[in-house]
Amino acid sequence: MPPSIDNQPERNIIVVGSGLAGLAMAVAATLRGFKVTVLEKAAKVGGAASYSGGQVWVAGSHVEEREGISDDAEAAAAYIRATGYEHPELIDEDAMYRWLETAPRAAKYFEEVGAAQWEIIPLADYYYPSAAGSCAKGRYLTSSCASSRLGSWKDRILISPHFPVGHPYSAVMDSGHNQVETERRESESAREETHLSAFGAGVQGASDSGAAADGSGRATPELLTFGTGVVGGFLAKALELGVTILTDQRAVRLETDESGRVVAVYGEGADATETRFAGDVVLCTSGIDWSPELVAKYWGIAEHAGSIAPRSLTGDGLRLAQSVGADIITWPVHNVPLIPGYATGDDEVPYAYCYEHALPHVFIVDSEGQRFCDDTQHGEIRRAALDPDDPHLPMFLVWDEEYHSKYALGPYIPGSTYPENVVSSAPTLSALAEKLRVNGDGLERTAEEFNAGALRGEDPRFGRGTNLKAKLWGGDPEHEPNANLGTVARPPFYGLTLKMCGAGINLTGIHVDTEGRALNEKGQVIEGLFATGACAAFTTSGTGYNSGYSLSRAMSMALLVTDVLDPETAAVV
Ligand SMILES: Cc1cc2nc3c(=O)[nH]c(=O)nc-3n(C[C@H](O)[C@H](O)[C@H](O)COP(=O)(O)OP(=O)(O)OC[C@H]3O[C@@H](n4cnc5c(N)ncnc54)[C@H](O)[C@@H]3O)c2cc1C
């Protein structure tokens, strides 16, 4: 019989997963008098939320109000309706409203209790900027956190390898993502003489304290920003409240009583010993990204898939929920917000998120050597690449020496030698095409057409260089006449295969009701079992995912579940 922790089972809540959903749940429930235990499978806390951009999408927040921005849930609902109805059966209007109305309340609540200190990122709803209800500025919130608040946990939070943690958002908005990353890496390599053979390996954070590095080789900076900053604030609050957080503790099975109610979850430690944790169970385990079996089942593009999320996201929550009869709702893969990325050759961070495709002197082609979309934007690339009627996979990033001399590629600073297992190079476009197994004539024709437009700062076929976010964030603001357009003409030429990478947002997930209670196939509540964050199906927003929805839901659903568990105080919080 495994050891059991169940002294007061009716007040125990066992949270499975320590991303934003899990930590927000821990903070909210502890503040309402529950004894919360967080089980985290990985050695460090934070999940994909810690790796993320930290954009939290909230319409009508107190932060907008204090900045004089007029916005509300109705406008946000119009936006979701305009963008999320490709499959009407995948949206639940009641759940959508519940989330939209709860998000501003959650943002205010978590700020008041000291888990966040919100600021607005000056971004429009950039996935669908011209859709009804879209907002020019105000919905994107983020929060940073001094790492000293984490005490001895400072080195137990995942640091994002994908964003320049330590720098504020404003630096990225002013100079572009690539520029900030390049400067960070140049200063690091000058200081450390870092061997750049692997993505992120051996490099130090922007204003690092020299503390121990995390799994991706990044040390903990003094100021945590981006997703690491958002998670840092919630972690700091959870620790301050005395929440028990157990790392290397993988939830492996659920226990039900004779009525079918979930009464406990079993955790497996690093030494394979099992512990029984009694109480209501909240699954916050996020995506299926690193389960080849589930990727094949739900996405069907196994050979073209990768993930920029941590390796611990293997769909465990879906399996656990299914083991007690929960219903899973699935989305078509072309609606899932997969992001172009590429293999790095590094075991710790196997895929880099590709933001380079929005810079000048680069474009994306399919195996015919042809462009197929505005290749500055993730959403456009995904929709076109995975179009069920006209797919464009595999796809390739192609660039020239002009790019190589001016811009970084992931960890490879301008002018550095790319490793052969990551990048192919050749003196001519046709020789590069042969290496990439792309149609050479097609690639040469594409470059000719692209270059003619690039010289004028235009892309008549696909409108590259017209999206504001792609210019500000992804382009080179110094480049004339267009931040996103430069010729691909100077030899040698370079290329790599792009993958569609998961980011811990699968849309597919556990069917929950408006309050986060898990449902069975008949739509009945499974007592004692909840699912929040990215492991809960995105019925709140249907098919039109927008950046920031995931963290917003993760935070908001924590309040909804706590209200169900503690209805007496729900009205006053
Ligand atoms: C590079 C990148 C950028 C992103 N940018 C944004 C953004 O700006 N805005 C936004 O809204 N979203 C963004 N996302 C997506 C977002 O980060 C995720 O959807 C979000 O983190 C989901 O939150 P969560 O708490 O549900 O899951 P996660 O943050 O992924 O946490 C899940 C946790 O559960 C743990 N776990 C899994 N199985 C078990 C088990 N069996 N037992 C115990 N623990 C388990 C995992 O180890 C993990 O720590 C981004 C993602 C990435 C990778």
PDBQT file of the ligand as one rigid body, heavy atoms in Angstrom, charges set to zero:
ROOT
HETATM    1  C1  LIG A 601       7.511  29.645 -27.067  1.00  0.00    +0.000 C 
HETATM    2  C2  LIG A 601       6.072  29.736 -26.630  1.00  0.00    +0.000 A 
HETATM    3  C3  LIG A 601       5.439  30.983 -26.660  1.00  0.00    +0.000 A 
HETATM    4  C4  LIG A 601       4.104  31.084 -26.202  1.00  0.00    +0.000 A 
HETATM    5  N1  LIG A 601       3.547  32.331 -26.068  1.00  0.00    +0.000 NA
HETATM    6  C5  LIG A 601       2.307  32.449 -25.527  1.00  0.00    +0.000 A 
HETATM    7  C6  LIG A 601       1.775  33.734 -25.209  1.00  0.00    +0.000 A 
HETATM    8  O1  LIG A 601       2.432  34.765 -25.325  1.00  0.00    +0.000 OA
HETATM    9  N2  LIG A 601       0.486  33.780 -24.722  1.00  0.00    +0.000 N 
HETATM   10  C7  LIG A 601      -0.272  32.649 -24.514  1.00  0.00    +0.000 A 
HETATM   11  O2  LIG A 601      -1.428  32.753 -24.082  1.00  0.00    +0.000 OA
HETATM   12  N3  LIG A 601       0.251  31.421 -24.764  1.00  0.00    +0.000 NA
HETATM   13  C8  LIG A 601       1.517  31.299 -25.226  1.00  0.00    +0.000 A 
HETATM   14  N4  LIG A 601       2.053  30.049 -25.410  1.00  0.00    +0.000 N 
HETATM   15  C9  LIG A 601       1.242  28.875 -25.045  1.00  0.00    +0.000 C 
HETATM   16  C10 LIG A 601       1.170  28.728 -23.532  1.00  0.00    +0.000 C 
HETATM   17  O3  LIG A 601       2.442  28.846 -22.970  1.00  0.00    +0.000 OA
HETATM   18  C11 LIG A 601       0.556  27.385 -23.101  1.00  0.00    +0.000 C 
HETATM   19  O4  LIG A 601      -0.591  27.111 -23.809  1.00  0.00    +0.000 OA
HETATM   20  C12 LIG A 601       0.264  27.519 -21.599  1.00  0.00    +0.000 C 
HETATM   21  O5  LIG A 601       1.488  27.518 -20.928  1.00  0.00    +0.000 OA
HETATM   22  C13 LIG A 601      -0.658  26.507 -21.050  1.00  0.00    +0.000 C 
HETATM   23  O6  LIG A 601      -0.651  26.691 -19.649  1.00  0.00    +0.000 OA
HETATM   24  P1  LIG A 601      -0.864  25.461 -18.696  1.00  0.00    +0.000 P 
HETATM   25  O7  LIG A 601      -0.623  25.942 -17.330  1.00  0.00    +0.000 OA
HETATM   26  O8  LIG A 601      -2.157  24.846 -19.049  1.00  0.00    +0.000 OA
HETATM   27  O9  LIG A 601       0.262  24.432 -19.136  1.00  0.00    +0.000 OA
HETATM   28  P2  LIG A 601       1.841  24.472 -19.051  1.00  0.00    +0.000 P 
HETATM   29  O10 LIG A 601       2.306  25.834 -18.815  1.00  0.00    +0.000 OA
HETATM   30  O11 LIG A 601       2.382  23.785 -20.244  1.00  0.00    +0.000 OA
HETATM   31  O12 LIG A 601       2.141  23.586 -17.772  1.00  0.00    +0.000 OA
HETATM   32  C14 LIG A 601       1.800  22.213 -17.741  1.00  0.00    +0.000 C 
HETATM   33  C15 LIG A 601       2.649  21.541 -16.692  1.00  0.00    +0.000 C 
HETATM   34  O13 LIG A 601       2.113  20.251 -16.407  1.00  0.00    +0.000 OA
HETATM   35  C16 LIG A 601       3.193  19.374 -16.170  1.00  0.00    +0.000 C 
HETATM   36  N5  LIG A 601       2.733  17.992 -16.328  1.00  0.00    +0.000 N 
HETATM   37  C17 LIG A 601       2.382  17.348 -17.464  1.00  0.00    +0.000 A 
HETATM   38  N6  LIG A 601       2.006  16.080 -17.208  1.00  0.00    +0.000 NA
HETATM   39  C18 LIG A 601       2.124  15.910 -15.864  1.00  0.00    +0.000 A 
HETATM   40  C19 LIG A 601       1.905  14.812 -14.984  1.00  0.00    +0.000 A 
HETATM   41  N7  LIG A 601       1.507  13.614 -15.430  1.00  0.00    +0.000 N 
HETATM   42  N8  LIG A 601       2.140  14.991 -13.661  1.00  0.00    +0.000 NA
HETATM   43  C20 LIG A 601       2.574  16.182 -13.182  1.00  0.00    +0.000 A 
HETATM   44  N9  LIG A 601       2.810  17.245 -13.979  1.00  0.00    +0.000 NA
HETATM   45  C21 LIG A 601       2.585  17.118 -15.299  1.00  0.00    +0.000 A 
HETATM   46  C22 LIG A 601       4.210  19.805 -17.191  1.00  0.00    +0.000 C 
HETATM   47  O14 LIG A 601       5.492  19.339 -16.877  1.00  0.00    +0.000 OA
HETATM   48  C23 LIG A 601       4.086  21.326 -17.129  1.00  0.00    +0.000 C 
HETATM   49  O15 LIG A 601       4.975  21.874 -16.185  1.00  0.00    +0.000 OA
HETATM   50  C24 LIG A 601       3.384  29.914 -25.817  1.00  0.00    +0.000 A 
HETATM   51  C25 LIG A 601       4.025  28.674 -25.800  1.00  0.00    +0.000 A 
HETATM   52  C26 LIG A 601       5.364  28.582 -26.178  1.00  0.00    +0.000 A 
HETATM   53  C27 LIG A 601       6.037  27.242 -26.093  1.00  0.00    +0.000 C 
ENDROOT
TORSDOF 0
